[in-house]
Each structure stands twice: as structure tokens, then as C-alpha cells.
């Protein structure tokens, strides 16, 4: 992919880098692929995707508005 992977610490909160609209929010117990993730679409046309989160930590749904710095899940 053309993105940048950042490694966090398990159990730490994940916060939105920029505000925008939730494009996808998936709670998945899959052990391959993205697992639990949130994808946010920003006003500038960019998307940020936060993957490999703790299953069940995502309470957002597609279409929700997210503010910069808002908690969106937990590092898995």
C-alpha cells in the first residue's frame, strides 16, 4: 500500500488524526487482513485507516462525523 504504518502500544486509545466522516467502521475478530478498523474520509479527499484494533472497541458507524483528536478505538 501507499500508506505509512505506525506501531502503537496494545491497549492504548487511538484518536483521529484529522476530523472527517467515517467511511467504514468494522468490528472483526479476523486474525488476518485489517481486522477491526475505522476508515475516515477527510475534507481534502484523503482517507486515514486505523487497523488492527481491539475487537469490539469501535463504536462508530459509516456516516458518523469525527472530530480531530476524538477516540475512535483501542490499539490491538
PQR file with spaces between the fields and no chain letter, atoms N, CA, C, O and H, PARSE charges and radii, in Angstrom:
ATOM       1  N    UNK     1       0.832   -1.186    0.000 -0.4000 1.5000
ATOM       2  CA   UNK     1       0.000    0.000    0.000 -0.0000 2.0000
ATOM       3  C    UNK     1       0.875    1.247    0.000  0.5500 1.7000
ATOM       4  O    UNK     1       2.087    1.169    0.203 -0.5500 1.4000
ATOM       5  N    UNK     2       0.250    2.389   -0.229 -0.4000 1.5000
ATOM       6  CA   UNK     2       0.976    3.654   -0.283 -0.0000 2.0000
ATOM       7  C    UNK     2       0.931    4.411    1.037  0.5500 1.7000
ATOM       8  O    UNK     2       1.322    5.577    1.098 -0.5500 1.4000
ATOM       9  H    UNK     2      -0.734    2.452   -0.394  0.4000 1.0000
ATOM      10  N    UNK     3       0.469    3.772    2.068 -0.4000 1.5000
ATOM      11  CA   UNK     3       0.342    4.432    3.362 -0.0000 2.0000
ATOM      12  C    UNK     3       1.571    4.255    4.227  0.5500 1.7000
ATOM      13  O    UNK     3       2.575    3.685    3.800 -0.5500 1.4000
ATOM      14  H    UNK     3       0.152    2.825    2.019  0.4000 1.0000
ATOM      15  N    UNK     4       1.480    4.748    5.437 -0.4000 1.5000
ATOM      16  CA   UNK     4       2.551    4.632    6.415 -0.0000 2.0000
ATOM      17  C    UNK     4       2.007    3.874    7.616  0.5500 1.7000
ATOM      18  O    UNK     4       0.969    4.239    8.168 -0.5500 1.4000
ATOM      19  H    UNK     4       0.665    5.211    5.784  0.4000 1.0000
ATOM      20  N    UNK     5       2.705    2.821    8.019 -0.4000 1.5000
ATOM      21  CA   UNK     5       2.307    2.046    9.187 -0.0000 2.0000
ATOM      22  C    UNK     5       2.960    2.636   10.427  0.5500 1.7000
ATOM      23  O    UNK     5       4.164    2.890   10.449 -0.5500 1.4000
ATOM      24  H    UNK     5       3.548    2.525    7.571  0.4000 1.0000
ATOM      25  N    UNK     6       2.153    2.849   11.455 -0.4000 1.5000
ATOM      26  CA   UNK     6       2.650    3.323   12.745 -0.0000 2.0000
ATOM      27  C    UNK     6       2.312    2.265   13.782  0.5500 1.7000
ATOM      28  O    UNK     6       1.179    1.788   13.840 -0.5500 1.4000
ATOM      29  H    UNK     6       1.175    2.642   11.437  0.4000 1.0000
ATOM      30  N    UNK     7       3.265    1.907   14.579 -0.4000 1.5000
ATOM      31  CA   UNK     7       3.048    0.891   15.607 -0.0000 2.0000
ATOM      32  C    UNK     7       2.772    1.584   16.930  0.5500 1.7000
ATOM      33  O    UNK     7       3.503    2.482   17.347 -0.5500 1.4000
ATOM      34  H    UNK     7       4.186    2.295   14.532  0.4000 1.0000
ATOM      35  N    UNK     8       1.708    1.149   17.575 -0.4000 1.5000
ATOM      36  CA   UNK     8       1.346    1.703   18.871 -0.0000 2.0000
ATOM      37  C    UNK     8       1.545    0.676   19.960  0.5500 1.7000
ATOM      38  O    UNK     8       2.186   -0.355   19.755 -0.5500 1.4000
ATOM      39  H    UNK     8       1.114    0.419   17.235  0.4000 1.0000
ATOM      40  N    UNK     9       0.995    0.965   21.111 -0.4000 1.5000
ATOM      41  CA   UNK     9       1.096    0.073   22.256 -0.0000 2.0000
ATOM      42  C    UNK     9      -0.269   -0.554   22.510  0.5500 1.7000
ATOM      43  O    UNK     9      -1.265    0.160   22.626 -0.5500 1.4000
ATOM      44  H    UNK     9       0.474    1.803   21.278  0.4000 1.0000
ATOM      45  N    UNK    10      -0.326   -1.872   22.598 -0.4000 1.5000
ATOM      46  CA   UNK    10      -1.585   -2.565   22.824 -0.0000 2.0000
ATOM      47  C    UNK    10      -2.331   -1.978   24.015  0.5500 1.7000
ATOM      48  O    UNK    10      -1.753   -1.704   25.067 -0.5500 1.4000
ATOM      49  H    UNK    10       0.484   -2.452   22.504  0.4000 1.0000
ATOM      50  N    UNK    11      -3.633   -1.794   23.816 -0.4000 1.5000
ATOM      51  CA   UNK    11      -4.495   -1.312   24.878 -0.0000 2.0000
ATOM      52  C    UNK    11      -4.601    0.199   24.979  0.5500 1.7000
ATOM      53  O    UNK    11      -5.387    0.711   25.777 -0.5500 1.4000
ATOM      54  H    UNK    11      -4.103   -2.016   22.962  0.4000 1.0000
ATOM      55  N    UNK    12      -3.821    0.923   24.182 -0.4000 1.5000
ATOM      56  CA   UNK    12      -3.870    2.391   24.195 -0.0000 2.0000
ATOM      57  C    UNK    12      -4.983    2.887   23.288  0.5500 1.7000
ATOM      58  O    UNK    12      -5.280    2.273   22.264 -0.5500 1.4000
ATOM      59  H    UNK    12      -3.182    0.507   23.534  0.4000 1.0000
ATOM      60  N    UNK    13      -5.596    3.999   23.665 -0.4000 1.5000
ATOM      61  CA   UNK    13      -6.639    4.604   22.843 -0.0000 2.0000
ATOM      62  C    UNK    13      -6.050    5.105   21.521  0.5500 1.7000
ATOM      63  O    UNK    13      -4.905    5.551   21.464 -0.5500 1.4000
ATOM      64  H    UNK    13      -5.355    4.498   24.497  0.4000 1.0000
ATOM      65  N    UNK    14      -6.851    5.022   20.470 -0.4000 1.5000
ATOM      66  CA   UNK    14      -6.496    5.557   19.152 -0.0000 2.0000
ATOM      67  C    UNK    14      -7.389    6.765   18.905  0.5500 1.7000
ATOM      68  O    UNK    14      -8.600    6.701   19.114 -0.5500 1.4000
ATOM      69  H    UNK    14      -7.782    4.659   20.516  0.4000 1.0000
ATOM      70  N    UNK    15      -6.792    7.864   18.462 -0.4000 1.5000
ATOM      71  CA   UNK    15      -7.506    9.112   18.220 -0.0000 2.0000
ATOM      72  C    UNK    15      -7.372    9.514   16.760  0.5500 1.7000
ATOM      73  O    UNK    15      -6.341    9.266   16.134 -0.5500 1.4000
ATOM      74  H    UNK    15      -5.808    7.916   18.292  0.4000 1.0000
ATOM      75  N    UNK    16      -8.410   10.133   16.218 -0.4000 1.5000
ATOM      76  CA   UNK    16      -8.412   10.576   14.816 -0.0000 2.0000
ATOM      77  C    UNK    16      -7.355   11.650   14.589  0.5500 1.7000
ATOM      78  O    UNK    16      -7.264   12.614   15.348 -0.5500 1.4000
ATOM      79  H    UNK    16      -9.247   10.334   16.726  0.4000 1.0000
ATOM      80  N    UNK    17      -6.559   11.475   13.541 -0.4000 1.5000
ATOM      81  CA   UNK    17      -5.527   12.452   13.196 -0.0000 2.0000
ATOM      82  C    UNK    17      -6.152   13.743   12.680  0.5500 1.7000
ATOM      83  O    UNK    17      -5.637   14.831   12.937 -0.5500 1.4000
ATOM      84  H    UNK    17      -6.633   10.691   12.924  0.4000 1.0000
ATOM      85  N    UNK    18      -7.250   13.623   11.961 -0.4000 1.5000
ATOM      86  CA   UNK    18      -7.999   14.765   11.421 -0.0000 2.0000
ATOM      87  C    UNK    18      -9.483   14.473   11.546  0.5500 1.7000
ATOM      88  O    UNK    18      -9.886   13.316   11.656 -0.5500 1.4000
ATOM      89  H    UNK    18      -7.668   12.739   11.753  0.4000 1.0000
ATOM      90  N    UNK    19     -10.287   15.509   11.528 -0.4000 1.5000
ATOM      91  CA   UNK    19     -11.725   15.327   11.526 -0.0000 2.0000
ATOM      92  C    UNK    19     -12.207   14.883   10.154  0.5500 1.7000
ATOM      93  O    UNK    19     -11.501   15.037    9.158 -0.5500 1.4000
ATOM      94  H    UNK    19      -9.959   16.450   11.438  0.4000 1.0000
ATOM      95  N    UNK    20     -13.404   14.335   10.110 -0.4000 1.5000
ATOM      96  CA   UNK    20     -13.989   13.908    8.849 -0.0000 2.0000
ATOM      97  C    UNK    20     -15.217   13.059    9.066  0.5500 1.7000
ATOM      98  O    UNK    20     -15.864   13.127   10.111 -0.5500 1.4000
ATOM      99  H    UNK    20     -13.978   14.210   10.919  0.4000 1.0000
ATOM     100  N    UNK    21     -15.528   12.260    8.070 -0.4000 1.5000
ATOM     101  CA   UNK    21     -16.693   11.383    8.089 -0.0000 2.0000
ATOM     102  C    UNK    21     -16.240    9.933    8.039  0.5500 1.7000
ATOM     103  O    UNK    21     -15.373    9.571    7.244 -0.5500 1.4000
ATOM     104  H    UNK    21     -15.003   12.204    7.221  0.4000 1.0000
ATOM     105  N    UNK    22     -16.831    9.107    8.891 -0.4000 1.5000
ATOM     106  CA   UNK    22     -16.484    7.687    8.896 -0.0000 2.0000
ATOM     107  C    UNK    22     -16.943    7.069    7.578  0.5500 1.7000
ATOM     108  O    UNK    22     -18.130    7.076    7.254 -0.5500 1.4000
ATOM     109  H    UNK    22     -17.536    9.401    9.537  0.4000 1.0000
ATOM     110  N    UNK    23     -15.995    6.543    6.834 -0.4000 1.5000
ATOM     111  CA   UNK    23     -16.249    5.888    5.551 -0.0000 2.0000
ATOM     112  C    UNK    23     -16.588    4.421    5.791  0.5500 1.7000
ATOM     113  O    UNK    23     -17.460    3.860    5.127 -0.5500 1.4000
ATOM     114  H    UNK    23     -15.030    6.537    7.098  0.4000 1.0000
ATOM     115  N    UNK    24     -15.886    3.799    6.753 -0.4000 1.5000
ATOM     116  CA   UNK    24     -16.138    2.403    7.116 -0.0000 2.0000
ATOM     117  C    UNK    24     -15.741    2.205    8.568  0.5500 1.7000
ATOM     118  O    UNK    24     -14.766    2.789    9.040 -0.5500 1.4000
ATOM     119  H    UNK    24     -15.178    4.255    7.292  0.4000 1.0000
ATOM     120  N    UNK    25     -16.497    1.381    9.272 -0.4000 1.5000
ATOM     121  CA   UNK    25     -16.184    1.012   10.655 -0.0000 2.0000
ATOM     122  C    UNK    25     -16.537   -0.463   10.804  0.5500 1.7000
ATOM     123  O    UNK    25     -17.702   -0.843   10.693 -0.5500 1.4000
ATOM     124  H    UNK    25     -17.289    0.906    8.889  0.4000 1.0000
ATOM     125  N    UNK    26     -15.520   -1.295   11.057 -0.4000 1.5000
ATOM     126  CA   UNK    26     -15.710   -2.742   11.064 -0.0000 2.0000
ATOM     127  C    UNK    26     -15.159   -3.333   12.352  0.5500 1.7000
ATOM     128  O    UNK    26     -13.987   -3.141   12.674 -0.5500 1.4000
ATOM     129  H    UNK    26     -14.573   -0.986   11.147  0.4000 1.0000
ATOM     130  N    UNK    27     -15.998   -4.049   13.088 -0.4000 1.5000
ATOM     131  CA   UNK    27     -15.559   -4.862   14.218 -0.0000 2.0000
ATOM     132  C    UNK    27     -15.415   -6.279   13.700  0.5500 1.7000
ATOM     133  O    UNK    27     -16.407   -6.922   13.358 -0.5500 1.4000
ATOM     134  H    UNK    27     -16.951   -4.205   12.826  0.4000 1.0000
ATOM     135  N    UNK    28     -14.188   -6.769   13.640 -0.4000 1.5000
ATOM     136  CA   UNK    28     -13.933   -8.101   13.101 -0.0000 2.0000
ATOM     137  C    UNK    28     -12.964   -8.837   14.003  0.5500 1.7000
ATOM     138  O    UNK    28     -11.986   -8.260   14.480 -0.5500 1.4000
ATOM     139  H    UNK    28     -13.382   -6.246   13.918  0.4000 1.0000
ATOM     140  N    UNK    29     -13.236  -10.113   14.235 -0.4000 1.5000
ATOM     141  CA   UNK    29     -12.324  -10.933   15.029 -0.0000 2.0000
ATOM     142  C    UNK    29     -11.324  -11.659   14.137  0.5500 1.7000
ATOM     143  O    UNK    29     -10.595  -12.528   14.614 -0.5500 1.4000
ATOM     144  H    UNK    29     -14.030  -10.581   13.848  0.4000 1.0000
ATOM     145  N    UNK    30     -11.278  -11.316   12.844 -0.4000 1.5000
ATOM     146  CA   UNK    30     -10.352  -11.953   11.908 -0.0000 2.0000
ATOM     147  C    UNK    30      -8.909  -11.724   12.357  0.5500 1.7000
ATOM     148  O    UNK    30      -8.570  -10.655   12.865 -0.5500 1.4000
ATOM     149  H    UNK    30     -11.871  -10.610   12.456  0.4000 1.0000
ATOM     150  N    UNK    31      -8.080  -12.719   12.168 -0.4000 1.5000
ATOM     151  CA   UNK    31      -6.672  -12.607   12.556 -0.0000 2.0000
ATOM     152  C    UNK    31      -5.780  -12.304   11.360  0.5500 1.7000
ATOM     153  O    UNK    31      -4.556  -12.284   11.492 -0.5500 1.4000
ATOM     154  H    UNK    31      -8.355  -13.588   11.755  0.4000 1.0000
ATOM     155  N    UNK    32      -6.372  -12.070   10.203 -0.4000 1.5000
ATOM     156  CA   UNK    32      -5.599  -11.673    9.028 -0.0000 2.0000
ATOM     157  C    UNK    32      -6.310  -10.490    8.378  0.5500 1.7000
ATOM     158  O    UNK    32      -7.481  -10.234    8.659 -0.5500 1.4000
ATOM     159  H    UNK    32      -7.366  -12.087   10.096  0.4000 1.0000
ATOM     160  N    UNK    33      -5.613   -9.779    7.520 -0.4000 1.5000
ATOM     161  CA   UNK    33      -6.203   -8.602    6.896 -0.0000 2.0000
ATOM     162  C    UNK    33      -6.231   -7.436    7.858  0.5500 1.7000
ATOM     163  O    UNK    33      -5.336   -7.297    8.693 -0.5500 1.4000
ATOM     164  H    UNK    33      -4.662   -9.986    7.291  0.4000 1.0000
ATOM     165  N    UNK    34      -7.246   -6.597    7.754 -0.4000 1.5000
ATOM     166  CA   UNK    34      -7.336   -5.389    8.581 -0.0000 2.0000
ATOM     167  C    UNK    34      -7.825   -5.662    9.990  0.5500 1.7000
ATOM     168  O    UNK    34      -7.528   -4.890   10.902 -0.5500 1.4000
ATOM     169  H    UNK    34      -7.972   -6.710    7.076  0.4000 1.0000
ATOM     170  N    UNK    35      -8.570   -6.742   10.191 -0.4000 1.5000
ATOM     171  CA   UNK    35      -9.186   -6.978   11.498 -0.0000 2.0000
ATOM     172  C    UNK    35     -10.196   -5.883   11.777  0.5500 1.7000
ATOM     173  O    UNK    35     -10.906   -5.447   10.871 -0.5500 1.4000
ATOM     174  H    UNK    35      -8.811   -7.368    9.450  0.4000 1.0000
ATOM     175  N    UNK    36     -10.267   -5.434   13.022 -0.4000 1.5000
ATOM     176  CA   UNK    36     -11.146   -4.328   13.392 -0.0000 2.0000
ATOM     177  C    UNK    36     -10.506   -3.032   12.925  0.5500 1.7000
ATOM     178  O    UNK    36      -9.336   -2.773   13.205 -0.5500 1.4000
ATOM     179  H    UNK    36      -9.690   -5.788   13.758  0.4000 1.0000
ATOM     180  N    UNK    37     -11.282   -2.215   12.210 -0.4000 1.5000
ATOM     181  CA   UNK    37     -10.690   -0.979   11.681 -0.0000 2.0000
ATOM     182  C    UNK    37     -11.722    0.118   11.475  0.5500 1.7000
ATOM     183  O    UNK    37     -12.928   -0.127   11.428 -0.5500 1.4000
ATOM     184  H    UNK    37     -12.233   -2.426   11.983  0.4000 1.0000
ATOM     185  N    UNK    38     -11.199    1.351   11.353 -0.4000 1.5000
ATOM     186  CA   UNK    38     -12.009    2.527   11.025 -0.0000 2.0000
ATOM     187  C    UNK    38     -11.317    3.253    9.886  0.5500 1.7000
ATOM     188  O    UNK    38     -10.103    3.453    9.916 -0.5500 1.4000
ATOM     189  H    UNK    38     -10.220    1.550   11.391  0.4000 1.0000
ATOM     190  N    UNK    39     -12.083    3.644    8.888 -0.4000 1.5000
ATOM     191  CA   UNK    39     -11.574    4.458    7.786 -0.0000 2.0000
ATOM     192  C    UNK    39     -12.330    5.784    7.798  0.5500 1.7000
ATOM     193  O    UNK    39     -13.561    5.813    7.785 -0.5500 1.4000
ATOM     194  H    UNK    39     -13.069    3.482    8.863  0.4000 1.0000
ATOM     195  N    UNK    40     -11.569    6.880    7.823 -0.4000 1.5000
ATOM     196  CA   UNK    40     -12.161    8.212    7.879 -0.0000 2.0000
ATOM     197  C    UNK    40     -11.830    8.961    6.593  0.5500 1.7000
ATOM     198  O    UNK    40     -10.678    8.993    6.158 -0.5500 1.4000
ATOM     199  H    UNK    40     -10.570    6.856    7.834  0.4000 1.0000
ATOM     200  N    UNK    41     -12.859    9.563    5.989 -0.4000 1.5000
ATOM     201  CA   UNK    41     -12.680   10.401    4.809 -0.0000 2.0000
ATOM     202  C    UNK    41     -12.614   11.857    5.268  0.5500 1.7000
ATOM     203  O    UNK    41     -13.484   12.327    6.001 -0.5500 1.4000
ATOM     204  H    UNK    41     -13.794    9.537    6.342  0.4000 1.0000
ATOM     205  N    UNK    42     -11.569   12.563    4.826 -0.4000 1.5000
ATOM     206  CA   UNK    42     -11.348   13.948    5.230 -0.0000 2.0000
ATOM     207  C    UNK    42     -11.768   14.901    4.112  0.5500 1.7000
ATOM     208  O    UNK    42     -11.907   14.494    2.958 -0.5500 1.4000
ATOM     209  H    UNK    42     -10.862   12.181    4.231  0.4000 1.0000
ATOM     210  N    UNK    43     -11.966   16.159    4.459 -0.4000 1.5000
ATOM     211  CA   UNK    43     -12.443   17.166    3.504 -0.0000 2.0000
ATOM     212  C    UNK    43     -11.498   17.338    2.318  0.5500 1.7000
ATOM     213  O    UNK    43     -11.936   17.728    1.236 -0.5500 1.4000
ATOM     214  H    UNK    43     -11.854   16.490    5.395  0.4000 1.0000
ATOM     215  N    UNK    44     -10.211   17.052    2.503 -0.4000 1.5000
ATOM     216  CA   UNK    44      -9.231   17.224    1.430 -0.0000 2.0000
ATOM     217  C    UNK    44      -9.180   16.041    0.474  0.5500 1.7000
ATOM     218  O    UNK    44      -8.345   16.012   -0.430 -0.5500 1.4000
ATOM     219  H    UNK    44      -9.855   16.735    3.382  0.4000 1.0000
ATOM     220  N    UNK    45     -10.068   15.061    0.662 -0.4000 1.5000
ATOM     221  CA   UNK    45     -10.114   13.891   -0.208 -0.0000 2.0000
ATOM     222  C    UNK    45      -9.251   12.737    0.256  0.5500 1.7000
ATOM     223  O    UNK    45      -9.323   11.646   -0.309 -0.5500 1.4000
ATOM     224  H    UNK    45     -10.747   15.085    1.396  0.4000 1.0000
ATOM     225  N    UNK    46      -8.439   12.957    1.272 -0.4000 1.5000
ATOM     226  CA   UNK    46      -7.613   11.882    1.816 -0.0000 2.0000
ATOM     227  C    UNK    46      -8.435   11.014    2.751  0.5500 1.7000
ATOM     228  O    UNK    46      -9.452   11.438    3.299 -0.5500 1.4000
ATOM     229  H    UNK    46      -8.381   13.843    1.731  0.4000 1.0000
ATOM     230  N    UNK    47      -7.964    9.788    2.916 -0.4000 1.5000
ATOM     231  CA   UNK    47      -8.560    8.853    3.868 -0.0000 2.0000
ATOM     232  C    UNK    47      -7.470    8.414    4.835  0.5500 1.7000
ATOM     233  O    UNK    47      -6.321    8.223    4.437 -0.5500 1.4000
ATOM     234  H    UNK    47      -7.138    9.444    2.471  0.4000 1.0000
ATOM     235  N    UNK    48      -7.829    8.254    6.102 -0.4000 1.5000
ATOM     236  CA   UNK    48      -6.940    7.587    7.050 -0.0000 2.0000
ATOM     237  C    UNK    48      -7.632    6.308    7.489  0.5500 1.7000
ATOM     238  O    UNK    48      -8.843    6.278    7.706 -0.5500 1.4000
ATOM     239  H    UNK    48      -8.762    8.409    6.426  0.4000 1.0000
ATOM     240  N    UNK    49      -6.834    5.251    7.614 -0.4000 1.5000
ATOM     241  CA   UNK    49      -7.360    3.957    8.027 -0.0000 2.0000
ATOM     242  C    UNK    49      -6.601    3.516    9.272  0.5500 1.7000
ATOM     243  O    UNK    49      -5.370    3.495    9.288 -0.5500 1.4000
ATOM     244  H    UNK    49      -5.850    5.275    7.438  0.4000 1.0000
ATOM     245  N    UNK    50      -7.336    3.172   10.295 -0.4000 1.5000
ATOM     246  CA   UNK    50      -6.780    2.734   11.572 -0.0000 2.0000
ATOM     247  C    UNK    50      -7.131    1.255   11.709  0.5500 1.7000
ATOM     248  O    UNK    50      -8.294    0.904   11.909 -0.5500 1.4000
ATOM     249  H    UNK    50      -8.336    3.190   10.282  0.4000 1.0000
ATOM     250  N    UNK    51      -6.121    0.388   11.601 -0.4000 1.5000
ATOM     251  CA   UNK    51      -6.354   -1.058   11.539 -0.0000 2.0000
ATOM     252  C    UNK    51      -5.819   -1.778   12.772  0.5500 1.7000
ATOM     253  O    UNK    51      -5.122   -1.197   13.603 -0.5500 1.4000
ATOM     254  H    UNK    51      -5.176    0.673   11.439  0.4000 1.0000
ATOM     255  N    UNK    52      -6.161   -3.046   12.863 -0.4000 1.5000
ATOM     256  CA   UNK    52      -5.664   -3.952   13.900 -0.0000 2.0000
ATOM     257  C    UNK    52      -6.027   -3.447   15.297  0.5500 1.7000
ATOM     258  O    UNK    52      -5.210   -3.464   16.218 -0.5500 1.4000
ATOM     259  H    UNK    52      -6.727   -3.518   12.188  0.4000 1.0000
ATOM     260  N    UNK    53      -7.264   -3.002   15.426 -0.4000 1.5000
ATOM     261  CA   UNK    53      -7.760   -2.501   16.702 -0.0000 2.0000
ATOM     262  C    UNK    53      -8.390   -3.650   17.496  0.5500 1.7000
ATOM     263  O    UNK    53      -8.677   -4.716   16.950 -0.5500 1.4000
ATOM     264  H    UNK    53      -7.928   -2.988   14.678  0.4000 1.0000
ATOM     265  N    UNK    54      -8.597   -3.414   18.781 -0.4000 1.5000
ATOM     266  CA   UNK    54      -9.221   -4.418   19.643 -0.0000 2.0000
ATOM     267  C    UNK    54     -10.651   -4.674   19.168  0.5500 1.7000
ATOM     268  O    UNK    54     -11.432   -3.742   18.976 -0.5500 1.4000
ATOM     269  H    UNK    54      -8.364   -2.548   19.225  0.4000 1.0000
ATOM     270  N    UNK    55     -10.976   -5.953   18.983 -0.4000 1.5000
ATOM     271  CA   UNK    55     -12.319   -6.335   18.575 -0.0000 2.0000
ATOM     272  C    UNK    55     -13.342   -5.775   19.564  0.5500 1.7000
ATOM     273  O    UNK    55     -13.212   -5.958   20.774 -0.5500 1.4000
ATOM     274  H    UNK    55     -10.341   -6.710   19.138  0.4000 1.0000
ATOM     275  N    UNK    56     -14.352   -5.099   19.042 -0.4000 1.5000
ATOM     276  CA   UNK    56     -15.414   -4.531   19.865 -0.0000 2.0000
ATOM     277  C    UNK    56     -15.140   -3.118   20.359  0.5500 1.7000
ATOM     278  O    UNK    56     -16.001   -2.511   20.996 -0.5500 1.4000
ATOM     279  H    UNK    56     -14.458   -4.950   18.059  0.4000 1.0000
ATOM     280  N    UNK    57     -13.938   -2.579   20.073 -0.4000 1.5000
ATOM     281  CA   UNK    57     -13.609   -1.237   20.576 -0.0000 2.0000
ATOM     282  C    UNK    57     -14.149   -0.124   19.693  0.5500 1.7000
ATOM     283  O    UNK    57     -14.123    1.043   20.081 -0.5500 1.4000
ATOM     284  H    UNK    57     -13.239   -3.073   19.556  0.4000 1.0000
ATOM     285  N    UNK    58     -14.639   -0.473   18.509 -0.4000 1.5000
ATOM     286  CA   UNK    58     -15.167    0.537   17.589 -0.0000 2.0000
ATOM     287  C    UNK    58     -16.661    0.703   17.830  0.5500 1.7000
ATOM     288  O    UNK    58     -17.430   -0.250   17.701 -0.5500 1.4000
ATOM     289  H    UNK    58     -14.661   -1.422   18.193  0.4000 1.0000
ATOM     290  N    UNK    59     -17.065    1.917   18.181 -0.4000 1.5000
ATOM     291  CA   UNK    59     -18.481    2.202   18.412 -0.0000 2.0000
ATOM     292  C    UNK    59     -19.043    3.126   17.340  0.5500 1.7000
ATOM     293  O    UNK    59     -20.205    3.525   17.406 -0.5500 1.4000
ATOM     294  H    UNK    59     -16.440    2.691   18.286  0.4000 1.0000
ATOM     295  N    UNK    60     -18.223    3.463   16.358 -0.4000 1.5000
ATOM     296  CA   UNK    60     -18.647    4.342   15.264 -0.0000 2.0000
ATOM     297  C    UNK    60     -19.329    3.531   14.175  0.5500 1.7000
ATOM     298  O    UNK    60     -19.234    2.304   14.139 -0.5500 1.4000
ATOM     299  H    UNK    60     -17.278    3.139   16.304  0.4000 1.0000
ATOM     300  N    UNK    61     -20.023    4.244   13.280 -0.4000 1.5000
ATOM     301  CA   UNK    61     -20.624    3.600   12.110 -0.0000 2.0000
ATOM     302  C    UNK    61     -20.436    4.516   10.907  0.5500 1.7000
ATOM     303  O    UNK    61     -20.183    5.711   11.062 -0.5500 1.4000
ATOM     304  H    UNK    61     -20.101    5.241   13.309  0.4000 1.0000
ATOM     305  N    UNK    62     -20.558    3.959    9.726 -0.4000 1.5000
ATOM     306  CA   UNK    62     -20.417    4.742    8.497 -0.0000 2.0000
ATOM     307  C    UNK    62     -21.340    5.947    8.536  0.5500 1.7000
ATOM     308  O    UNK    62     -22.507    5.839    8.912 -0.5500 1.4000
ATOM     309  H    UNK    62     -20.763    2.989    9.600  0.4000 1.0000
ATOM     310  N    UNK    63     -20.802    7.104    8.141 -0.4000 1.5000
ATOM     311  CA   UNK    63     -21.580    8.328    8.118 -0.0000 2.0000
ATOM     312  C    UNK    63     -21.424    9.198    9.350  0.5500 1.7000
ATOM     313  O    UNK    63     -21.787   10.374    9.326 -0.5500 1.4000
ATOM     314  H    UNK    63     -19.853    7.192    7.836  0.4000 1.0000
ATOM     315  N    UNK    64     -20.882    8.632   10.442 -0.4000 1.5000
ATOM     316  CA   UNK    64     -20.664    9.424   11.653 -0.0000 2.0000
ATOM     317  C    UNK    64     -19.614   10.499   11.380  0.5500 1.7000
ATOM     318  O    UNK    64     -18.692   10.294   10.590 -0.5500 1.4000
ATOM     319  H    UNK    64     -20.587    7.676   10.462  0.4000 1.0000
ATOM     320  N    UNK    65     -19.764   11.636   12.039 -0.4000 1.5000
ATOM     321  CA   UNK    65     -18.771   12.706   11.974 -0.0000 2.0000
ATOM     322  C    UNK    65     -17.785   12.523   13.116  0.5500 1.7000
ATOM     323  O    UNK    65     -18.171   12.262   14.255 -0.5500 1.4000
ATOM     324  H    UNK    65     -20.512   11.802   12.681  0.4000 1.0000
ATOM     325  N    UNK    66     -16.499   12.664   12.790 -0.4000 1.5000
ATOM     326  CA   UNK    66     -15.432   12.506   13.773 -0.0000 2.0000
ATOM     327  C    UNK    66     -14.648   13.806   13.844  0.5500 1.7000
ATOM     328  O    UNK    66     -14.349   14.414   12.817 -0.5500 1.4000
ATOM     329  H    UNK    66     -16.185   12.876   11.865  0.4000 1.0000
ATOM     330  N    UNK    67     -14.318   14.228   15.053 -0.4000 1.5000
ATOM     331  CA   UNK    67     -13.511   15.430   15.264 -0.0000 2.0000
ATOM     332  C    UNK    67     -12.041   15.028   15.426  0.5500 1.7000
ATOM     333  O    UNK    67     -11.743   13.930   15.895 -0.5500 1.4000
ATOM     334  H    UNK    67     -14.562   13.734   15.887  0.4000 1.0000
ATOM     335  N    UNK    68     -11.137   15.911   15.040 -0.4000 1.5000
ATOM     336  CA   UNK    68      -9.713   15.662   15.251 -0.0000 2.0000
ATOM     337  C    UNK    68      -9.476   15.409   16.732  0.5500 1.7000
ATOM     338  O    UNK    68      -9.954   16.158   17.583 -0.5500 1.4000
ATOM     339  H    UNK    68     -11.379   16.803   14.658  0.4000 1.0000
ATOM     340  N    UNK    69      -8.739   14.355   17.033 -0.4000 1.5000
ATOM     341  CA   UNK    69      -8.428   14.006   18.419 -0.0000 2.0000
ATOM     342  C    UNK    69      -9.445   13.121   19.111  0.5500 1.7000
ATOM     343  O    UNK    69      -9.201   12.651   20.222 -0.5500 1.4000
ATOM     344  H    UNK    69      -8.350   13.746   16.342  0.4000 1.0000
ATOM     345  N    UNK    70     -10.591   12.883   18.466 -0.4000 1.5000
ATOM     346  CA   UNK    70     -11.635   12.038   19.056 -0.0000 2.0000
ATOM     347  C    UNK    70     -11.173   10.592   19.136  0.5500 1.7000
ATOM     348  O    UNK    70     -10.552   10.085   18.202 -0.5500 1.4000
ATOM     349  H    UNK    70     -10.789   13.264   17.563  0.4000 1.0000
ATOM     350  N    UNK    71     -11.470    9.927   20.242 -0.4000 1.5000
ATOM     351  CA   UNK    71     -11.159    8.497   20.372 -0.0000 2.0000
ATOM     352  C    UNK    71     -12.004    7.724   19.372  0.5500 1.7000
ATOM     353  O    UNK    71     -13.213    7.928   19.272 -0.5500 1.4000
ATOM     354  H    UNK    71     -11.974   10.339   21.001  0.4000 1.0000
ATOM     355  N    UNK    72     -11.343    6.823   18.625 -0.4000 1.5000
ATOM     356  CA   UNK    72     -12.074    6.017   17.638 -0.0000 2.0000
ATOM     357  C    UNK    72     -11.945    4.528   17.901  0.5500 1.7000
ATOM     358  O    UNK    72     -12.626    3.730   17.256 -0.5500 1.4000
ATOM     359  H    UNK    72     -10.360    6.657   18.706  0.4000 1.0000
ATOM     360  N    UNK    73     -11.091    4.136   18.829 -0.4000 1.5000
ATOM     361  CA   UNK    73     -10.929    2.717   19.145 -0.0000 2.0000
ATOM     362  C    UNK    73      -9.733    2.499   20.049  0.5500 1.7000
ATOM     363  O    UNK    73      -9.191    3.440   20.629 -0.5500 1.4000
ATOM     364  H    UNK    73     -10.537    4.783   19.352  0.4000 1.0000
ATOM     365  N    UNK    74      -9.323    1.223   20.162 -0.4000 1.5000
ATOM     366  CA   UNK    74      -8.221    0.831   21.035 -0.0000 2.0000
ATOM     367  C    UNK    74      -7.232   -0.014   20.241  0.5500 1.7000
ATOM     368  O    UNK    74      -7.627   -0.896   19.477 -0.5500 1.4000
ATOM     369  H    UNK    74      -9.763    0.459   19.691  0.4000 1.0000
ATOM     370  N    UNK    75      -5.930    0.265   20.430 -0.4000 1.5000
ATOM     371  CA   UNK    75      -4.852   -0.471   19.752 -0.0000 2.0000
ATOM     372  C    UNK    75      -4.918   -1.939   20.113  0.5500 1.7000
ATOM     373  O    UNK    75      -5.045   -2.297   21.284 -0.5500 1.4000
ATOM     374  H    UNK    75      -5.609    0.981   21.050  0.4000 1.0000
ATOM     375  N    UNK    76      -4.829   -2.796   19.093 -0.4000 1.5000
ATOM     376  CA   UNK    76      -4.913   -4.247   19.310 -0.0000 2.0000
ATOM     377  C    UNK    76      -3.596   -4.943   19.351  0.5500 1.7000
ATOM     378  O    UNK    76      -3.546   -6.161   19.528 -0.5500 1.4000
ATOM     379  H    UNK    76      -4.725   -2.505   18.142  0.4000 1.0000
